[in-house]
Amino acid sequence: MKYLAQQIKINNQTIEGPLAFNTLGEVISRVVNVLLIPIASVILLLVFIWAGYDFMMSEGNPEKIKSAQAKITSGIIGLVLLITAFLIVRVVELILGFRSGIF
């Protein structure tokens, strides 16, 4: 049985919805994999671009260079967190049986 109004039977004819979610876990998995991780990736890319721009425009000013390096460090930490979150979601999907492999 499908949830979230994904299937209805009227006069012995079954109409299925376009989303094809079976469980709440699949809904959460799809939201994380299709929405949250790509948005976080775009934000991470913008942080790296901003840090690179600040680094190029620092004109040798030590304070501006330090600020740009801090942004790059924050971006690297964000990248590690994003990859970790992605892998955690994939491993949980594997454990709960939503997927057959990690990738």
QUIWOWO-V26324 format. One record per run of one state. SS is the DSSP state (H for helix, E for strand, - for the rest). FROM is the first residue (numbers start at 1). TO is the last residue. Records with the same first field share a line. If there is no record, write none. Layout:
SS = FROM-TO / FROM-TO
This chain:
- = 1-6 / 11-12 / 17-23 / 57-61 / 97-103
E = 7-10 / 13-16
H = 24-56 / 62-96
